[in-house]
Amino acid sequence: GLSAADECLACPPGHACSIGATAAIACTPGTVAANSTSGACTSCAKGSYQGDEGQTACNACGDGFRCPEGSIVPIPATCEAGTFLSVTLDLCLGCPDGSWCAGGSSQPQPCSRGGFCVANASEPIACPAGTYQGEESATSCAPCTLFSFCSAGSSAPTPCAAGTYGDALGLQTAEDCHVCPE
């Protein structure tokens, strides 16, 4: 019902007003409109982001982050060893117990048999001699059982050879097994 162009309202910054618009539309996160003559919101350029709606400028991405065109948050460029990139939070998080994280964009991997992984592990830790671990995703190793020995990184105890015996927990080598008496 307007009769003259001067009766039209200016489009507010941070909003888009196309030809014939009856209302200003706020720019969505990842887009901006810098002035009152914007017919459409523009995506934030690569290297910048905007997390709020209705904004007039994008924020610089910052060192250690990447921001593709239209980003709403800065994304860590790479995660350090011992951390992983959470795709839902777009953050590097510490590697959980029982897993190891190489860093970059890789996800946590279960700790392998013969080793263990504590929080923030960048690689599995081999079980020390005298211990073993037969399960994946372990956080510690068990002492080697009686009648056997366990070298470093063992996933199972090795029985003492015929004619020998092990009389203690935690034997480390075949030489720790005793010769059976006559």
WOTATA-V767937 format. One line per field, one symbol per residue. phi: phi as a letter, one per 40 degrees, with the letter a starting at -180 (. if undefined). psi: psi as a letter, one per 20 degrees, with the letter a starting at -180 (. if undefined). Layout:
phi: ???
psi: ???
//
This chain:
phi: .cbaccccccccdgbbbcdgcbacbcccdgbabcacbccacbcccdgaaacbcgbbaccccgcgbbbcdgcbacbdcaccdgbacccccfbcbcccdgbbbcggbccdbccccgaabbdgccacbcccdgbaacbcgcbabbcccdgabbcdgcbacbcccdgbabbacgcbbccccccccc
psi: jqiqhiiqqqpqqjqqorpjqiqpppprpiqrohajjpiqqqqpqpjrroiqqkriqqqqgqqjqqnrpjqiqppphqqqpirqoohhilqpqqpqqirqpiacjqrqqqprqjarprqkpiqqpqpqpirroiqqkqjrqqqqrqjrrorpjpiqqpqqqpjrqpjqqkqhrhiiqqppq.
//
